[in-house]
Amino acid sequence: MITREEALKLLEKYNQDRSDMIHYLESEAIMGALAKRLGEDEAYWKMLGLLHDVDWGITKEDSHQHLTKAPEILRSAGFDEKFINTVLSHGYGWDCAGLKEKCRTEKVEYALACAETVTGLVHAYALMRKSLDGMEVSGLKKKFKDKKFAAGVHREIILECEKLGLNLDEFLVIAIRAVQEISKEVGF
Ligand SMILES: [Fe+2]
């Protein structure tokens, strides 16, 4: 596997928006925290979080193209098909890269999907309260239930945390703490 520094360079090559980079860093942090909690490979899960949207910067103008470029980019960087397929699994159900009819089955796939999705909720709530400090699960859960808040965040994907044996509260705590640990890097 490539180093984190090399992974960041790869991201920068295809992604120019700071807000996208922040999403990748938050996904990395939550994946690391989940791996730690579940006794999985932290470095590997973090790398999945970091690189899951590697082609977003060059495909977002036509979101149907999202994840069509990622396999080649990741293969060229030395990642194997297992890593690449796990990256693709976060697009299952979406109308892109022929992934619409596919369903997640593996623990690491559920983890990547719920981790990368919950970043949207945590970040939007942090922006609203202008800080990550003191964020608690009770407040975040209210925002989870308020479908008008961060309406683009798919709650049903966040609930895939249950497939990891974590209830929503447990997962939200993990997500909050993980993002708080990198608060400076993500603009707070
Ligand atoms: Fe993402």
Residues whose N, C-alpha, C, O or C-beta is under 5 A from the ligand:
A	BS01	LIG	D53 E116
